[in-house]
């Protein structure tokens, strides 16, 4: 969830905010795709490691300074990876904002595609340095793909996450996850194993379908709501040797968060409340958390009478 919220979702929101403020940071092309439903659609693109960092930092200061929007073989050297994994977790990021003949729709469809890395530091009781957590948009499980052709004529296809800002919203800003989408996260921060560990996150979202439509809303009173009613898989492992376990997990279900600071809640103001209702493998976890100067107290109504 941290990766989704702080990664492709936040990138799309910041890109849209920047575009509405200053289109000059983007490059316009009259034709986007060689095939598919976007073959006759123009678009604005933000591309290049330094270009993306500078552009997004202008609307979200310092957030992206240590991010990597061009993950190459050097960034994954020293990790225990197969060639297939190296191919999957290396590549470039592109941020695409599509034109549309209907002026209400134009520039509201934002794609985040490719591979990016962001700094992450996990506490294991060791003096660890920041690791690069790598995110790859998975083309196999996405309705949308983008193919890059490089100067040496080699090609690379990556998946894309499409987030559409619905201009008909009746309360604040409504962002709709447009397509079934998947991304993989590569981590190398667990000192219990020399192996890398990956997590796969697959979201079902079909516009107009109440059972699966995934949305993020910023209401007019600044309350944020993330509603993902259908997650077909969150799967991965986390090896532990002191109390031996592979911690192999595979969750399906739904996620719901509501509050004024739902993605960086521990850094929120004193007294801030976070409401949640999640269903994992048919078990409901519902309740709320309160931030008391960085100490978070959580009370569950389901299962009942649980507090921590």
CORQUICOR-V592227 format. One record per helix or strand of 3 or more residues. SS is the DSSP state (H for helix, E for strand). FROM is the first residue (numbers start at 1). TO is the last residue. If there is no record, write none. Layout:
ss=(SS SS)
from=(FROM FROM)
to=(TO TO)
This chain:
ss=(H H E E H H H E E E E E E E E E E E H E E E)
from=(2 23 27 43 49 73 83 91 109 131 145 155 173 181 197 214 224 249 265 273 283 295)
to=(21 25 29 47 57 76 88 98 120 137 149 166 177 187 203 218 236 259 267 280 292 302)
